[in-house]
Amino acid sequence: MARYVMLIDVNKCSGCGNCYLACKDEFCGGDRLPYAVSQPYMEHRWIDIKVKEEGQIPRVYIRCIPVTCMQCQDAPCAAAACDGAVYRRPDGIVLIDPVLAAGQRELVEACPYGAIYWNEERGVPQKCTMCAHRLDQGQKPRCVEACPTRALIFGDLDDPQCLAAELWVTGKPEILYPEYGLEVNVRYLGLPKQFVTGTVCLDGCDEGAENIPVTLDDGRVRKETKTDFFGLFTFTGLEAGRRYELTVAAEGYEPVKLPVVAGQDVRLGNIILKRNNSR
């Protein structure tokens, strides 16, 4: 028996929306029984692309994070369902039975990822089926086939020749929102980490200063960079909850040391270096 998983490489996602459009093409305008009735043309986003902005003008980074049903091993929606309306197949796919789930609108709120939608016309909750009807025919999910950058990597953990199975071990994929405490079969590569950014200005100058050394030290690892043409610097990959010391130093100026605690993205604004008058 197969054990299906999906990896989403955020570094490769361009936010083009092909996955979303392919899902619409596959599920709108016709039922896919016994797994799903027709998806509405509007509102439902069984694979949704969340956009995360990092940095500040003029250096802004846009990261696109596709979010779909995570195919939870202990699915909260299954626990909330009545009459076995949500079930997990032996291959790991979690499905909502469109007949048994009729009228169970509360299932929409049971998913912490917001991956379940309510079909008002048909009176049923719905979500991604991982294209179970296509898998039954030996085909891949439509979103995977439609992705031009190969950001969606699908496969069987029991197939040693499968790239998804290899990356599941070697790539150390992450769980989106691990604080939910769920073991999931859709995981991520390259999820955005917390960052610290700021602009360095020299005393008496309103513009950012280029090529100024900046370091970030947490007692274990020391990160180094230099400001760009606009005086901006950015450190990414901060570990949540750790304490760092940021140091900005330039010849002829007093160094500036600032404490940084990683709990969320940190924007320090303008850091002004004052001239060293001892010389």
N, C-alpha and C positions, 0 to 999 in steps of 0.2 A: 504493500500500500504506500502510495506517495505521501510525502509531508511537504505541502506547498508553503513557500515563503516568498516575500518580496522585499528587496532592498531598494531604497531610494537614495541616489547619490545627489545630494543637494548641490555639490560643486558643478554638476553637469546640467542642472535644470536651468533653462533659459526663461521659463515662465511663458512659453509660447501658447499654452492652452490646448495643444493637440490631444492630450490625454482626456481632457474634459469633453472636447468635441467628439472624440471617438466613442466615449461612454454614452453621450447623447445619441449618437448615430446607432449604437448597438441596442439601446434600451427604450428609446422613444418610438411611439407609433406601433408597438406590438408587444404582446406578453411573452415572457420567457419562462413559461411554466415548466416544472413546478416551483421554480426559484423566485420568480418576480413577475408582477404585472407591469404594464407599460409605465415608464417613468414620465412624469410631466415635463413639458418642454421648458418650463420656467421654474426658478427657485431651487430645485434639487441640484446639488453639486456632489455627486457620489465620489468624485475626486476633485478636491478644491485646492487651489494654489494660494497659499498664504505668503504675503510679502513682508519681509523684515528689513527695515532700514537701519544701517549702521553708519556711524560717523556723523559729520556735520559739514555743511557747505563751506568750502567748495569740494570737499572730499566726502562723498556719500556712497556707501555700498548698498546695493540691493541684492538680497538673497531670497530666492523663491523656494518655498517648502511645500511640495504636494502633500496633502493630507487626505486620507481615505479611511475606510474601516480598517482597524488594526488587526482584525482576526484574533481577538484575545483568546488565550487558552482557558481562562475562567471569565467568560464574557459577562459583564454586568447586565447587558440586555437580556441574556438568557436567564439570569437569576430573577429578573423583574417580570419576565413573561409568564403568562398563564397558559395552561394546556399544552405545554411543549411547543409554543409558537416559534421559539428561537432555539435552534439546535446546532451542534457542531459536528460536521462530518468527520469520519476517521482520517481524512487527509488534512484536517485542520481548518477547513473553511467554515465560518459561522454564517448561517442563513436564517432569514426570517420567512417562515411559511406564510405566503400571502392569504391563505384561507384561514388558518388557525389564528393569525395575528389580526384579523379584521376587528376594528374598533379599539384596539389596544394602543391608544395614542400616548399613553404614559411611557412607552418604550423610547420615544424621542428623547425624553429627559434622562433616560437611564444611561446613555452613552456619554462619558466624560469628554470624548473627543468631538462631540457634535456631529457624528457621522451618520446619524439616523434622521430621516426626513419623513414628514407626514404627507401622504397623498390624499388630498381633500376629496378629489373626485371619486377615488376608489375606496376611500375609508380605511387605508392600511398604512402602517409604518414601512419604510423602505430604506435600503442602503446598498452599498457595493456588494455584489455577490462573488467578486473576484472572477467574474465570467464563468461560473461553474458549468453552465451549459456548453461553453466552448471547451473547457477542460475535459468534459466528458467525451468530447469528440477528438481529443488529442491536440487541441489548439491552445495558443496562449491568450491571456486576457487582451482585450482590444487596446487598452491604454498602453500596455507594454509594446505592442506591435506599432502603435502610432507615434511613440516617442522618438523624435529625430536625433536626439543626443544620447540615447541609451541611458538615460538617467534612471529608468525603471528596470530593475533586474529581477526577473522572476525565475523560480525553479523549484526543484525537488531536493530536499535535504538528503534523501536516500540515494541520490544519483551522484556518485563521486566525480563524474565528468562535468557536473553542472557548475557554472560560474557563481551562481547564487549560493550554492552549498559551500564552495571554497571561500567566498568572501564572508559568509556567515561566521567562519572560524577565524580566518586570517585578517579580515578587515575590521574586526572588533566593532560591529555596528551598534548604534545607540538606539535606545527607546525614546520616542518623543514623549515628553512629560513623564519621566520616570517616577515623579512624585505620586502618580496615580496608583502605583504599586501593582501594575498589571504586567503579566508576561504576554508578549504579543508576537505575532508572526509577520508583521511588517515593521522593518527597522531602517535606520538611516545611517548614511555615510556623510561626513562633512557637515554635520549640524552646526549652525553658527554658535560661537561661544561668546561669552561676555567680553567687552572690550573697554579700554580707556583711551580717550582722545583729548587733544587740546591744541592750543595755538601758542607758540612762543614769540614774544615781542621783546625787542631791546628797549631799554629806557630811553625815552625821548622820541621814539619812532612809533607811528600808528600802524605800520604794516608788519606782517609776520616776518620773522627772520629765518632765512634758509640755512640748512646744513648745521643746525645746532644739535649736539649730542644729547640724547635722552635715554635714561636707563630705568628699568623697572625690576626690582629685586624683591623676592619673597623669602630670602634666606636659604633657599634651595637652588633656584634657577635665576639667572640674571639675563634679562632680555635687553637688547640694545637696538637703537634706531637713530635716525637723524631727521630733522624737520625737512619738509619739502619746500618747493618754491614759495608756497603760501604761508610757511611757518607751521604747518600742521604735522602732527605725529599721531600714530595710532598703534596700540598694542592689542592684539586679539588673542583669544584662547585662554582667557583668565579662568582660574578655577574658583567656582562660587564658594564664598565663605572665607577665602584666604586673604591675608593682610599683606599688602605690598608697600614698598617705598619707592616713589618716583623721584628721580633726580634729573634736574636740568642744569647743565653747566656749560659755560663758554669762556674762553680766555678773555680776561679783563673785566669779567662780571661776577657778581656774587652768585654762587650756586643756590638753587631753590630745591628744597626737599619737601615732598608732600606725601602724607599717608593716603593710601588707597585701599578700600575694603571692597572686594568683589561680592556684590549682592545683586547688582543690576548693572546695566551699561553705565559707564562713568564718563561724563563730559565735563572737563575741567575749565573750559573757556580759555580766556587769555591768561598766560603766565608771563609776567613781566620780569626780565632780568635787569637788575640795577647795576650800574657801573661800580667797579671796585676802586674806591678812592684812596686806597692805601698805596697805590703805585704813583 
